[in-house]
Amino acid sequence: MPLPGTQVQRTIYALPDIHDMPRQKKPTQLTADQYDALERAIADGRKLSVWRRGTEFIVLVDRLRVSGGREALEAHHPTTGDKLTLYIDELEGIEVVR
């Protein structure tokens, strides 16, 4: 507590805005069992339920490929046939539809 008649000097440090900070890429790590289930679903032509940015997609995966060092699922919508490329490192979840 300062004495009466004295001033307190304060230093304020500006913190970087969260949007200015570099985005941390977290690599998606699939276990061997998860890769086996994914590959089996692709080979059997089964549907996958995948989540990306809070949205669920039900897709049929045509192939799993590596593009620019990233694993990607090339898929299509089972009803409309619309093509999608889903990068595994962007997905929040993958589930085989039974």
A tleap script that builds the chain and sets N, CA, C and O, in Angstrom:
source leaprc.protein.ff14SB
mol = sequence {
  NMET PRO LEU PRO GLY THR GLN VAL GLN ARG
  THR ILE TYR ALA LEU PRO ASP ILE HIE ASP
  MET PRO ARG GLN LYS LYS PRO THR GLN LEU
  THR ALA ASP GLN TYR ASP ALA LEU GLU ARG
  ALA ILE ALA ASP GLY ARG LYS LEU SER VAL
  TRP ARG ARG GLY THR GLU PHE ILE VAL LEU
  VAL ASP ARG LEU ARG VAL SER GLY GLY ARG
  GLU ALA LEU GLU ALA HIE HIE PRO THR THR
  GLY ASP LYS LEU THR LEU TYR ILE ASP GLU
  LEU GLU GLY ILE GLU VAL VAL CARG
}
set mol.1.N position { 0.849 -1.163 0.000 }
set mol.1.CA position { 0.000 0.000 0.000 }
set mol.1.C position { 0.896 1.226 0.000 }
set mol.1.O position { 1.755 1.375 0.869 }
set mol.2.N position { 0.694 2.115 -0.985 }
set mol.2.CA position { 1.563 3.285 -1.067 }
set mol.2.C position { 1.228 4.305 0.015 }
set mol.2.O position { 0.113 4.364 0.533 }
set mol.3.N position { 2.233 5.096 0.329 }
set mol.3.CA position { 2.030 6.171 1.306 }
set mol.3.C position { 1.212 7.288 0.667 }
set mol.3.O position { 1.270 7.473 -0.549 }
set mol.4.N position { 0.459 8.027 1.458 }
set mol.4.CA position { -0.317 9.130 0.889 }
set mol.4.C position { 0.600 10.113 0.183 }
set mol.4.O position { 1.666 10.466 0.687 }
set mol.5.N position { 0.161 10.553 -1.007 }
set mol.5.CA position { 0.927 11.525 -1.782 }
set mol.5.C position { 1.965 10.905 -2.691 }
set mol.5.O position { 2.633 11.638 -3.421 }
set mol.6.N position { 2.137 9.579 -2.686 }
set mol.6.CA position { 3.096 8.930 -3.589 }
set mol.6.C position { 2.341 8.247 -4.720 }
set mol.6.O position { 1.163 7.918 -4.586 }
set mol.7.N position { 3.021 8.042 -5.814 }
set mol.7.CA position { 2.389 7.379 -6.955 }
set mol.7.C position { 2.982 5.994 -7.140 }
set mol.7.O position { 4.152 5.751 -6.847 }
set mol.8.N position { 2.148 5.099 -7.630 }
set mol.8.CA position { 2.585 3.738 -7.922 }
set mol.8.C position { 2.733 3.620 -9.432 }
set mol.8.O position { 1.824 3.957 -10.190 }
set mol.9.N position { 3.882 3.140 -9.850 }
set mol.9.CA position { 4.114 2.959 -11.270 }
set mol.9.C position { 3.803 1.507 -11.623 }
set mol.9.O position { 4.290 0.578 -10.978 }
set mol.10.N position { 2.989 1.332 -12.651 }
set mol.10.CA position { 2.619 -0.019 -13.086 }
set mol.10.C position { 3.076 -0.225 -14.522 }
set mol.10.O position { 3.002 0.685 -15.347 }
set mol.11.N position { 3.538 -1.404 -14.801 }
set mol.11.CA position { 3.921 -1.754 -16.160 }
set mol.11.C position { 2.912 -2.752 -16.686 }
set mol.11.O position { 2.654 -3.773 -16.048 }
set mol.12.N position { 2.347 -2.470 -17.826 }
set mol.12.CA position { 1.372 -3.368 -18.437 }
set mol.12.C position { 2.027 -3.985 -19.664 }
set mol.12.O position { 2.514 -3.278 -20.545 }
set mol.13.N position { 2.032 -5.301 -19.707 }
set mol.13.CA position { 2.598 -6.039 -20.833 }
set mol.13.C position { 1.458 -6.487 -21.737 }
set mol.13.O position { 0.484 -7.075 -21.265 }
set mol.14.N position { 1.572 -6.219 -23.003 }
set mol.14.CA position { 0.558 -6.656 -23.966 }
set mol.14.C position { 0.817 -8.121 -24.310 }
set mol.14.O position { 1.917 -8.491 -24.720 }
set mol.15.N position { -0.193 -8.930 -24.140 }
set mol.15.CA position { -0.095 -10.335 -24.514 }
set mol.15.C position { -0.540 -10.491 -25.962 }
set mol.15.O position { -1.417 -9.758 -26.421 }
set mol.16.N position { 0.048 -11.429 -26.683 }
set mol.16.CA position { -0.368 -11.608 -28.075 }
set mol.16.C position { -1.807 -12.103 -28.129 }
set mol.16.O position { -2.244 -12.880 -27.280 }
set mol.17.N position { -2.524 -11.648 -29.127 }
set mol.17.CA position { -3.879 -12.132 -29.336 }
set mol.17.C position { -3.799 -13.614 -29.677 }
set mol.17.O position { -2.863 -14.044 -30.350 }
set mol.18.N position { -4.752 -14.384 -29.229 }
set mol.18.CA position { -4.725 -15.831 -29.459 }
set mol.18.C position { -4.746 -16.147 -30.951 }
set mol.18.O position { -4.211 -17.172 -31.374 }
set mol.19.N position { -5.362 -15.271 -31.754 }
set mol.19.CA position { -5.422 -15.517 -33.193 }
set mol.19.C position { -4.084 -15.245 -33.874 }
set mol.19.O position { -3.866 -15.701 -34.996 }
set mol.20.N position { -3.187 -14.511 -33.219 }
set mol.20.CA position { -1.868 -14.242 -33.777 }
set mol.20.C position { -0.871 -15.357 -33.485 }
set mol.20.O position { 0.201 -15.414 -34.087 }
set mol.21.N position { -1.226 -16.232 -32.567 }
set mol.21.CA position { -0.303 -17.293 -32.168 }
set mol.21.C position { -0.308 -18.396 -33.231 }
set mol.21.O position { -1.346 -18.669 -33.833 }
set mol.22.N position { 0.828 -19.021 -33.460 }
set mol.22.CA position { 0.870 -20.091 -34.457 }
set mol.22.C position { 0.012 -21.269 -34.006 }
set mol.22.O position { -0.007 -21.632 -32.830 }
set mol.23.N position { -0.688 -21.849 -34.957 }
set mol.23.CA position { -1.558 -22.978 -34.661 }
set mol.23.C position { -0.719 -24.222 -34.430 }
set mol.23.O position { 0.149 -24.559 -35.236 }
set mol.24.N position { -0.982 -24.887 -33.344 }
set mol.24.CA position { -0.281 -26.130 -33.037 }
set mol.24.C position { -0.969 -27.261 -33.784 }
set mol.24.O position { -2.154 -27.514 -33.569 }
set mol.25.N position { -0.251 -27.932 -34.643 }
set mol.25.CA position { -0.805 -29.077 -35.337 }
set mol.25.C position { -0.609 -30.298 -34.466 }
set mol.25.O position { 0.520 -30.651 -34.123 }
set mol.26.N position { -1.684 -30.930 -34.114 }
set mol.26.CA position { -1.556 -32.159 -33.357 }
set mol.26.C position { -1.778 -33.329 -34.303 }
set mol.26.O position { -2.857 -33.465 -34.878 }
set mol.27.N position { -0.792 -34.152 -34.465 }
set mol.27.CA position { -0.962 -35.262 -35.389 }
set mol.27.C position { -1.954 -36.273 -34.822 }
set mol.27.O position { -1.914 -36.621 -33.642 }
set mol.28.N position { -2.833 -36.728 -35.688 }
set mol.28.CA position { -3.776 -37.753 -35.275 }
set mol.28.C position { -3.023 -39.069 -35.225 }
set mol.28.O position { -2.390 -39.474 -36.200 }
set mol.29.N position { -3.097 -39.712 -34.111 }
set mol.29.CA position { -2.417 -40.977 -33.927 }
set mol.29.C position { -3.452 -42.089 -33.904 }
set mol.29.O position { -4.258 -42.166 -32.976 }
set mol.30.N position { -3.440 -42.932 -34.895 }
set mol.30.CA position { -4.317 -44.096 -34.906 }
set mol.30.C position { -3.512 -45.309 -34.464 }
set mol.30.O position { -2.346 -45.467 -34.823 }
set mol.31.N position { -4.143 -46.142 -33.696 }
set mol.31.CA position { -3.483 -47.374 -33.255 }
set mol.31.C position { -3.528 -48.389 -34.391 }
set mol.31.O position { -4.219 -48.186 -35.390 }
set mol.32.N position { -2.800 -49.464 -34.234 }
set mol.32.CA position { -2.794 -50.522 -35.243 }
set mol.32.C position { -4.189 -51.114 -35.400 }
set mol.32.O position { -4.606 -51.422 -36.516 }
set mol.33.N position { -4.920 -51.279 -34.288 }
set mol.33.CA position { -6.285 -51.812 -34.358 }
set mol.33.C position { -7.215 -50.851 -35.102 }
set mol.33.O position { -8.087 -51.287 -35.854 }
set mol.34.N position { -7.031 -49.557 -34.893 }
set mol.34.CA position { -7.864 -48.576 -35.592 }
set mol.34.C position { -7.571 -48.576 -37.089 }
set mol.34.O position { -8.487 -48.468 -37.904 }
set mol.35.N position { -6.286 -48.697 -37.453 }
set mol.35.CA position { -5.945 -48.790 -38.872 }
set mol.35.C position { -6.531 -50.058 -39.484 }
set mol.35.O position { -7.040 -50.030 -40.605 }
set mol.36.N position { -6.461 -51.171 -38.750 }
set mol.36.CA position { -7.034 -52.424 -39.249 }
set mol.36.C position { -8.536 -52.275 -39.496 }
set mol.36.O position { -9.044 -52.710 -40.530 }
set mol.37.N position { -9.247 -51.658 -38.542 }
set mol.37.CA position { -10.692 -51.464 -38.691 }
set mol.37.C position { -10.996 -50.544 -39.877 }
set mol.37.O position { -11.943 -50.786 -40.625 }
set mol.38.N position { -10.193 -49.490 -40.046 }
set mol.38.CA position { -10.372 -48.565 -41.156 }
set mol.38.C position { -10.125 -49.267 -42.488 }
set mol.38.O position { -10.915 -49.123 -43.421 }
set mol.39.N position { -9.047 -50.017 -42.580 }
set mol.39.CA position { -8.729 -50.731 -43.812 }
set mol.39.C position { -9.772 -51.794 -44.126 }
set mol.39.O position { -10.129 -51.988 -45.288 }
set mol.40.N position { -10.268 -52.488 -43.095 }
set mol.40.CA position { -11.301 -53.513 -43.290 }
set mol.40.C position { -12.592 -52.866 -43.789 }
set mol.40.O position { -13.256 -53.411 -44.670 }
set mol.41.N position { -12.953 -51.708 -43.232 }
set mol.41.CA position { -14.158 -50.995 -43.668 }
set mol.41.C position { -14.033 -50.562 -45.125 }
set mol.41.O position { -14.999 -50.643 -45.885 }
set mol.42.N position { -12.844 -50.102 -45.515 }
set mol.42.CA position { -12.622 -49.687 -46.896 }
set mol.42.C position { -12.726 -50.898 -47.825 }
set mol.42.O position { -13.380 -50.827 -48.865 }
set mol.43.N position { -12.082 -52.008 -47.454 }
set mol.43.CA position { -12.086 -53.210 -48.289 }
set mol.43.C position { -13.488 -53.796 -48.419 }
set mol.43.O position { -13.848 -54.311 -49.478 }
set mol.44.N position { -14.284 -53.723 -47.349 }
set mol.44.CA position { -15.638 -54.293 -47.358 }
set mol.44.C position { -16.691 -53.319 -47.883 }
set mol.44.O position { -17.854 -53.693 -48.038 }
set mol.45.N position { -16.297 -52.074 -48.159 }
set mol.45.CA position { -17.258 -51.087 -48.646 }
set mol.45.C position { -18.260 -50.657 -47.597 }
set mol.45.O position { -19.405 -50.342 -47.920 }
set mol.46.N position { -17.836 -50.641 -46.336 }
set mol.46.CA position { -18.736 -50.247 -45.245 }
set mol.46.C position { -18.700 -48.741 -45.034 }
set mol.46.O position { -17.729 -48.067 -45.379 }
set mol.47.N position { -19.769 -48.239 -44.465 }
set mol.47.CA position { -19.865 -46.807 -44.198 }
set mol.47.C position { -19.052 -46.429 -42.974 }
set mol.47.O position { -18.904 -47.208 -42.032 }
set mol.48.N position { -18.525 -45.207 -43.015 }
set mol.48.CA position { -17.825 -44.634 -41.871 }
set mol.48.C position { -18.568 -43.385 -41.417 }
set mol.48.O position { -19.115 -42.631 -42.222 }
set mol.49.N position { -18.568 -43.197 -40.130 }
set mol.49.CA position { -19.057 -41.965 -39.538 }
set mol.49.C position { -17.816 -41.204 -39.095 }
set mol.49.O position { -17.061 -41.677 -38.246 }
set mol.50.N position { -17.605 -40.022 -39.673 }
set mol.50.CA position { -16.427 -39.222 -39.327 }
set mol.50.C position { -16.888 -37.847 -38.849 }
set mol.50.O position { -17.878 -37.304 -39.340 }
set mol.51.N position { -16.157 -37.297 -37.888 }
set mol.51.CA position { -16.455 -35.971 -37.356 }
set mol.51.C position { -15.301 -35.042 -37.691 }
set mol.51.O position { -14.133 -35.347 -37.451 }
set mol.52.N position { -15.674 -33.880 -38.262 }
set mol.52.CA position { -14.692 -32.849 -38.558 }
set mol.52.C position { -15.329 -31.494 -38.259 }
set mol.52.O position { -16.405 -31.172 -38.763 }
set mol.53.N position { -14.646 -30.710 -37.433 }
set mol.53.CA position { -15.118 -29.383 -37.042 }
set mol.53.C position { -16.547 -29.399 -36.526 }
set mol.53.O position { -17.335 -28.504 -36.833 }
set mol.54.N position { -16.882 -30.423 -35.738 }
set mol.54.CA position { -18.198 -30.507 -35.114 }
set mol.54.C position { -19.308 -31.032 -36.004 }
set mol.54.O position { -20.463 -31.070 -35.581 }
set mol.55.N position { -18.991 -31.436 -37.219 }
set mol.55.CA position { -19.991 -31.951 -38.148 }
set mol.55.C position { -19.745 -33.420 -38.400 }
set mol.55.O position { -18.608 -33.845 -38.608 }
set mol.56.N position { -20.821 -34.198 -38.381 }
set mol.56.CA position { -20.705 -35.618 -38.653 }
set mol.56.C position { -20.981 -35.874 -40.136 }
set mol.56.O position { -21.943 -35.355 -40.701 }
set mol.57.N position { -20.131 -36.671 -40.745 }
set mol.57.CA position { -20.305 -37.079 -42.132 }
set mol.57.C position { -20.430 -38.597 -42.166 }
set mol.57.O position { -19.638 -39.295 -41.532 }
set mol.58.N position { -21.406 -39.113 -42.892 }
set mol.58.CA position { -21.498 -40.544 -43.157 }
set mol.58.C position { -21.017 -40.721 -44.587 }
set mol.58.O position { -21.602 -40.169 -45.518 }
set mol.59.N position { -19.953 -41.489 -44.758 }
set mol.59.CA position { -19.332 -41.620 -46.072 }
set mol.59.C position { -18.948 -43.061 -46.355 }
set mol.59.O position { -18.836 -43.889 -45.452 }
set mol.60.N position { -18.751 -43.331 -47.631 }
set mol.60.CA position { -18.122 -44.570 -48.081 }
set mol.60.C position { -16.731 -44.192 -48.567 }
set mol.60.O position { -16.583 -43.331 -49.434 }
set mol.61.N position { -15.727 -44.827 -48.018 }
set mol.61.CA position { -14.348 -44.485 -48.360 }
set mol.61.C position { -13.903 -45.294 -49.568 }
set mol.61.O position { -14.027 -46.519 -49.596 }
set mol.62.N position { -13.382 -44.588 -50.566 }
set mol.62.CA position { -12.889 -45.239 -51.767 }
set mol.62.C position { -11.443 -45.693 -51.607 }
set mol.62.O position { -11.059 -46.765 -52.075 }
set mol.63.N position { -10.641 -44.854 -50.933 }
set mol.63.CA position { -9.250 -45.240 -50.701 }
set mol.63.C position { -8.619 -44.369 -49.624 }
set mol.63.O position { -9.100 -43.281 -49.305 }
set mol.64.N position { -7.548 -44.876 -49.088 }
set mol.64.CA position { -6.716 -44.160 -48.115 }
set mol.64.C position { -5.408 -43.864 -48.831 }
set mol.64.O position { -4.776 -44.768 -49.377 }
set mol.65.N position { -4.996 -42.580 -48.831 }
set mol.65.CA position { -3.766 -42.225 -49.532 }
set mol.65.C position { -2.971 -41.225 -48.708 }
set mol.65.O position { -3.481 -40.636 -47.755 }
set mol.66.N position { -1.720 -41.044 -49.090 }
set mol.66.CA position { -0.861 -40.043 -48.464 }
set mol.66.C position { -0.616 -38.951 -49.487 }
set mol.66.O position { -0.197 -39.219 -50.613 }
set mol.67.N position { -0.884 -37.712 -49.081 }
set mol.67.CA position { -0.721 -36.563 -49.975 }
set mol.67.C position { 0.023 -35.470 -49.228 }
set mol.67.O position { -0.479 -34.948 -48.232 }
set mol.68.N position { 1.192 -35.124 -49.688 }
set mol.68.CA position { 1.977 -34.079 -49.035 }
set mol.68.C position { 2.348 -34.435 -47.608 }
set mol.68.O position { 2.447 -33.553 -46.754 }
set mol.69.N position { 2.554 -35.710 -47.342 }
set mol.69.CA position { 2.905 -36.154 -45.991 }
set mol.69.C position { 1.714 -36.295 -45.055 }
set mol.69.O position { 1.892 -36.577 -43.870 }
set mol.70.N position { 0.506 -36.104 -45.567 }
set mol.70.CA position { -0.706 -36.220 -44.749 }
set mol.70.C position { -1.561 -37.365 -45.272 }
set mol.70.O position { -1.681 -37.558 -46.482 }
set mol.71.N position { -2.151 -38.121 -44.359 }
set mol.71.CA position { -3.039 -39.207 -44.747 }
set mol.71.C position { -4.423 -38.645 -45.039 }
set mol.71.O position { -4.952 -37.833 -44.280 }
set mol.72.N position { -4.996 -39.088 -46.142 }
set mol.72.CA position { -6.304 -38.596 -46.554 }
set mol.72.C position { -7.215 -39.757 -46.916 }
set mol.72.O position { -6.780 -40.768 -47.469 }
set mol.73.N position { -8.488 -39.586 -46.590 }
set mol.73.CA position { -9.518 -40.528 -47.005 }
set mol.73.C position { -10.221 -39.908 -48.206 }
set mol.73.O position { -10.775 -38.813 -48.113 }
set mol.74.N position { -10.195 -40.607 -49.323 }
set mol.74.CA position { -10.988 -40.180 -50.464 }
set mol.74.C position { -12.297 -40.933 -50.358 }
set mol.74.O position { -12.323 -42.163 -50.402 }
set mol.75.N position { -13.395 -40.184 -50.217 }
set mol.75.CA position { -14.679 -40.789 -49.927 }
set mol.75.C position { -15.767 -40.162 -50.780 }
set mol.75.O position { -15.545 -39.172 -51.477 }
set mol.76.N position { -16.964 -40.771 -50.706 }
set mol.76.CA position { -18.133 -40.188 -51.353 }
set mol.76.C position { -19.352 -40.405 -50.469 }
set mol.76.O position { -19.397 -41.329 -49.657 }
set mol.77.N position { -20.339 -39.532 -50.645 }
set mol.77.CA position { -21.579 -39.624 -49.889 }
set mol.77.C position { -22.364 -40.819 -50.440 }
set mol.77.O position { -22.473 -40.964 -51.657 }
set mol.78.N position { -22.915 -41.680 -49.568 }
set mol.78.CA position { -23.568 -42.894 -50.061 }
set mol.78.C position { -24.829 -42.641 -50.890 }
set mol.78.O position { -25.179 -43.472 -51.728 }
set mol.79.N position { -25.516 -41.522 -50.682 }
set mol.79.CA position { -26.746 -41.255 -51.421 }
set mol.79.C position { -26.523 -40.370 -52.638 }
set mol.79.O position { -26.993 -40.683 -53.732 }
set mol.80.N position { -25.806 -39.267 -52.450 }
set mol.80.CA position { -25.639 -38.296 -53.538 }
set mol.80.C position { -24.435 -38.582 -54.419 }
set mol.80.O position { -24.395 -38.153 -55.572 }
set mol.81.N position { -23.457 -39.298 -53.890 }
set mol.81.CA position { -22.242 -39.581 -54.650 }
set mol.81.C position { -21.242 -38.446 -54.637 }
set mol.81.O position { -20.210 -38.531 -55.302 }
set mol.82.N position { -21.526 -37.361 -53.880 }
set mol.82.CA position { -20.593 -36.230 -53.793 }
set mol.82.C position { -19.257 -36.698 -53.244 }
set mol.82.O position { -19.202 -37.447 -52.268 }
set mol.83.N position { -18.176 -36.248 -53.881 }
set mol.83.CA position { -16.817 -36.640 -53.481 }
set mol.83.C position { -16.315 -35.751 -52.346 }
set mol.83.O position { -16.592 -34.552 -52.318 }
set mol.84.N position { -15.573 -36.350 -51.409 }
set mol.84.CA position { -14.959 -35.647 -50.289 }
set mol.84.C position { -13.543 -36.155 -50.112 }
set mol.84.O position { -13.268 -37.338 -50.309 }
set mol.85.N position { -12.651 -35.262 -49.743 }
set mol.85.CA position { -11.320 -35.648 -49.299 }
set mol.85.C position { -11.210 -35.210 -47.850 }
set mol.85.O position { -11.291 -34.020 -47.546 }
set mol.86.N position { -11.026 -36.168 -46.961 }
set mol.86.CA position { -10.957 -35.906 -45.524 }
set mol.86.C position { -9.563 -36.260 -45.029 }
set mol.86.O position { -9.133 -37.410 -45.123 }
set mol.87.N position { -8.862 -35.265 -44.503 }
set mol.87.CA position { -7.524 -35.507 -43.977 }
set mol.87.C position { -7.649 -36.015 -42.545 }
set mol.87.O position { -8.350 -35.420 -41.726 }
set mol.88.N position { -6.974 -37.104 -42.253 }
set mol.88.CA position { -7.097 -37.748 -40.949 }
set mol.88.C position { -6.673 -36.825 -39.822 }
set mol.88.O position { -7.256 -36.873 -38.738 }
set mol.89.N position { -5.658 -35.972 -40.054 }
set mol.89.CA position { -5.210 -35.095 -38.977 }
set mol.89.C position { -6.200 -33.968 -38.664 }
set mol.89.O position { -6.018 -33.249 -37.682 }
set mol.90.N position { -7.239 -33.804 -39.483 }
set mol.90.CA position { -8.283 -32.818 -39.223 }
set mol.90.C position { -9.517 -33.421 -38.559 }
set mol.90.O position { -10.413 -32.695 -38.129 }
set mol.91.N position { -9.559 -34.746 -38.478 }
set mol.91.CA position { -10.755 -35.417 -37.962 }
set mol.91.C position { -10.744 -35.491 -36.450 }
set mol.91.O position { -9.706 -35.673 -35.815 }
set mol.92.N position { -11.943 -35.344 -35.894 }
set mol.92.CA position { -12.110 -35.451 -34.436 }
set mol.92.C position { -12.475 -36.871 -34.028 }
set mol.92.O position { -12.267 -37.260 -32.879 }
set mol.93.N position { -13.017 -37.645 -34.959 }
set mol.93.CA position { -13.381 -39.014 -34.644 }
set mol.93.C position { -13.741 -39.787 -35.894 }
set mol.93.O position { -14.203 -39.221 -36.884 }
set mol.94.N position { -13.523 -41.081 -35.833 }
set mol.94.CA position { -13.847 -41.998 -36.929 }
set mol.94.C position { -14.514 -43.216 -36.297 }
set mol.94.O position { -14.045 -43.745 -35.289 }
set mol.95.N position { -15.612 -43.649 -36.906 }
set mol.95.CA position { -16.304 -44.833 -36.394 }
set mol.95.C position { -16.864 -45.625 -37.569 }
set mol.95.O position { -17.430 -45.046 -38.496 }
set mol.96.N position { -16.708 -46.939 -37.534 }
set mol.96.CA position { -17.270 -47.806 -38.571 }
set mol.96.C position { -18.742 -48.012 -38.237 }
set mol.96.O position { -19.091 -48.375 -37.113 }
set mol.97.N position { -19.607 -47.773 -39.235 }
set mol.97.CA position { -21.043 -47.965 -39.034 }
set mol.97.C position { -21.332 -49.439 -39.223 }
set mol.97.O position { -20.970 -50.024 -40.244 }
set mol.98.N position { -21.962 -50.019 -38.273 }
set mol.98.CA position { -22.259 -51.468 -38.326 }
set mol.98.C position { -23.654 -51.726 -38.810 }
set mol.98.O position { -24.067 -52.881 -38.915 }
savepdb mol mol.pdb
quit
